[in-house]
Amino acid sequence: MASRFPILYIAEADASDAILSSGVLAYLVEAMPQATFTVVGSPKSAPLFADTPRLDRLIVLERDSRLDWLGLWNKVRETRWGLVVDMRGTTLSAKLKRQKRAVRGAWEAGVHAVEQAARVLQLEEVPAPKLFVSEATQAKADALIPGEGVPILAIGPGADWMGKVWPSERYAKVAVALVGDGGPLEGGRVIVVGDDNAREAAHVVRLSLPRNRVTELQGRLSRLETVAALSRAALYVGADTIWTDLAVASGAPVVAAFGPSDEIEHGPWGGIAVRGPRSVEEYRKIDPNLNQAILHMNDLPADRVLKAATKLLAERATSG
């Protein structure tokens, strides 16, 4: 059967950027039940959209070379698109046959990435990041998490740069206070998500709690399966990483430890960003390009993150 309203969505190459913009695609999926979708992404961003409802094609643009874009052109040029949404701001989307085109403009400093994505479609209400998860993907994640019916605290302690790493013993302190005796998630299970670089921190968290209360999932789930796992969490605690972005896109309540990152532009949408005593500008005086081997996050105390987590859980309990 021919597509009634084919939409081409060109996602960002960077996975975190694609997650922060994902509410735009989710909005189209939910607002246009007659639409079908072709999604273009990089090897890192494309898999995030594999479970999108009514997905006709998922095209992986392996590199950003002229040859790769020519190959993409040959795959999409024959279709007359109902709508082309170009989150990369490319020249290719202008050349395609389409009824309408929405293209990302220049980055605007001081505006959150989620809001900037909504402006591409000129939406009055800003859709939160959302990644769709199929029943099969959910089942893969659920199979690794004991289903004893207790609240789940998710922790994402790893980071690709040491400047964003919050000390693992502080994650452990927060976890113990939240799921331990008298905590708001008393008796709960802790799951640890991330890449293999989170392994050492995961061990610290595991050793701080009874062994059967911690499930280490780092390195065991795809990023979309991680979304599925995080959708079960009563709370997620992490830093400024892709794992926190995935938690936001899962719909979990999020508390994020921030230091050298700008929460105004990249903070957890709908969640809480917790800072230490220094501003982003102060970090930049020490580390202008934010790439040096410095443990910037050591001045953020565990109690400040714990206070924010407790407050968020209380608010959710009252509203829910």
N, C-alpha and C positions, 0 to 999 in steps of 0.2 A: 504494500500500500504506500502511495506517495506521501511524503511528509507534508502536512498541512501548513506548518510554519517553521521552517528550519532555521535554527539559530547557530551561528558560529561564534564561539567564545575563545578568544586568544588569551590564555592566562600568562602571568608573569613567569619568567624563568626561575626566579628565586622562590623557593618553597614557602618561606615565611611570608613574603609579599603576596603570594598567591592565596595563602590561607586568610590573610587579613582582608583581601578583596572578595573572598568566597561568598559573602552574603549577597553580592550582586547576582551571581549565578543562581544561588538558592532562591532569591526573590523571583527571578524569571521562571524557574521551575514551578514555583508555587502559584505565581500570578497568571501563568499562561499554560493551562493544562493541554492546550492543543499543540504546543511547541515540542519539537524534537531538537536534540543538541549534538553538535560536533564540538569537541573541546580540544584545543591545541595547547600543549605544555612542553616543558623540558623534561629530561629524564628524572629530575627531582620533583617537579611540580605536577606533571601529568598524572602519576599514580594516585594523587590525592582526589581526583575526580572520577575514578574508575567506577564508583557506585552511583553516579548521578542518574536519577530517574530519566527514562526516555532518551538514554544516550545512544545515538546512532554510531558515532565513531570517537575514539580517543586517539589523537595523533601526537606522537612524540617527535618533537624537533630536537634531534640529537645534539646539534651544535647551533651556533648563531652565524654560520657562514652563508655566503651568497648562494652556494650550491644547495644548502639545506632549505633556504627560503624558496628557491626555485622549485624544489621538490614539493614543498607545501603548496605552492601556487598551483601546480599541476593536479594536486589532490582536491582542491577546493574551488577551482575557477569555473567549473561547469555548472555548479549549483547556483540558482538564483535564491539568495538568502533573504529570509524575512527580516533578519536583524543580524548585524555583525557587531560584536562587542570586543573591542581591541584594548585590552589592559596593558599592552606593551607600547601602544602609540606608534605602530609601524606604518610604513607607506603601503604595504601590501593590502591592508584592509580597504584603502581608498580605491583600489583598482578592481575590487570584486563586484559582481552583480548583486545588488541588494536593494531592499526597500528602504531600510534605515541603517545608519551606522552610528555607533557611539564609541568614541575613542578617548583614551586617557590623555590629558594634557600634561603640562610641566608640573613637577613636584612643588607643592606649596609648603614652605617651612612654617612650623607652628600649628599645623592642622593634622589631626590624627589620620593615619593611613586608611582606617575604615570609613571615615567621613569623605576622604578624597575619592575613594572607590565609589561611594554612593553618588558623587557628583557626576561621574561618567554617564549615568543614566538620568541625571537630574532628578533624583528621588528626594522628596521632602522628608520622609522618614528614613533614617539610616538603618539598613539591615545589618544585624550582627553577623560576624563570620559564622559560617555553617558548612560543614562537610557532610555529605550524605553517606550513610553506612548501610549496606545490604544485610539481609538476614544471615547470609553465609559469612560475611566478615564479622558480624557481631558474634556469631557462634564460635568462630575461631578464637576470639578474645575471651569469651565467656568460659571456654573450655580450660583456660589457664588460671581462672580465678575461682577459688572455692566459693560455692554458693550457699553460705550458711545464713544469709539474711541479715548480716550485721552491716553497719555503715562502713563505707570505704573512704579512706584518706589516700589520695594519690600524691606522690612526690616525684618531681622531676629535677634531680640534683645536678645533672651533668650540664656542661657548656662547652662550646667549641673553642672558647678563648678564656684563659684563666682569669682575665679581668672581670668576667661575669660570674665566676664561681663563688657561690656563698658557702662558707665552711660546712662540711658535712655533719659535724657534731651539732651544729645549730639546727639543721633539718631534723636531726635525731631528737633534740630537745623539744622542738615544736611537736613532733609526732607523738612523743611520750605524753606530753601535756594534753594533747587533743584526744588520744584514744585510750589513755590510761585512766586509772580510777578517778572519778569525779570530772573527767573531761567531757566536753560537749559531744564527742563521738566515742564515749566510753564503750569499751569492748569491741571496737571496730577493727577492721583489717587495713593494713597499709600495703599499697602496691607501689612499686618503684618503676618508673618508665624512663626510657631514654636509650641512647646508644651504649656500646660497651664502655665508653669513657665514664659512665656513671657507676661502674661496678664497685669501685672502692668506696664511694659515698654510700652506695646501697648496702654494702657490708656494715658500715658504721650504723646505719639506721636499723638494720636487722639485729645487730648485737645489742641494741639498746632496748629491744622489746622481746617478748617470748618468741622463739623461732617460728612457731606455727601461726603467728599473727602477721607475718610479713611475707609478701609474695614478690619476688624479684622478676620483673618482666623486661628489664633493660636488655636490648639486643635480641629479644625473642619475638617482637611484633613488628610488622610493617607500620608505617606511619598512619595508614588508614585503620589498621587494626588497633593502633594506639588510641585513635579517636573513639573507637568502639569501647575499649576498656575504660577510658576516661569518662564516657557518658554515664557510667555506673557510679561515679564518685560523688560523695556528699561534699567534697572539697578537694581542690588541687592546690599544692604549694610548689612553686618553682622560681626560677630566675627569668631573665630576659632571653629566652631561647625558643626554638621552634616547638619544643614540648609544651611550653606555656601557650603558644599560639594554637596548638592542637587541642589543648584543654579548653580554650575559649570556644573553638569551633565545635567542640563536643557538647557544649551547653553546661558544663560543670562550673560551679562557683570557683573563682580563681583569686588567689592571693599571690602576688609576684614580688620577689625581692629585687629591687632596682638600685643601681649605683651609677656607673658611667653611661647608662642608657637614658634616652629621653622618653619618659613616660607620656609626655604630651603628644608625641607622634606615634609611639609604638607600645604604649601601656596596654594591659589586658582589658579589652573592651568589655564593659559591664562588670569588671572585677576591681580589685584594689591593688595599686602599685605602692609598695612600701619602700621608702628611702631612708638612708642613713643621714648623717648631718651635712653632707656635702652636696652641692648642686652639680648638674652636668657640666656647667662652665668651670667649676673648680677642678673637676676631674680632667678637663681638657687642658688646663694650665699645666698639669703634671704630665699628661699623656695626650699631646695634641691630636694624634691620629687614632687614638683609642686602639692601640695594637701592641703595646709593650707588655712584657711578661711581669705584670704587677698584679698583686692580689688586692684589687680595688675594694672588694666587698667586705673586708674584715671589720669595717667600722659600723656595720649594720647589726645591731644586737638581736638575738633570738626573741627577746621579750616583745620587741616592737612588731615583729611578724606575727607572733602568737596573739597579741592583742588585736591585730587586724583580722586574723582568722576567726577568733572567738566572736568578734563583733559581726562579721559577715554571716557566720552560722546562726547567730541569734536573730539577725534581721531576716534571714531566709525562713527560720522556724516561725517567726511572727507572721510573715507574709504568706507562708505556704500552709 
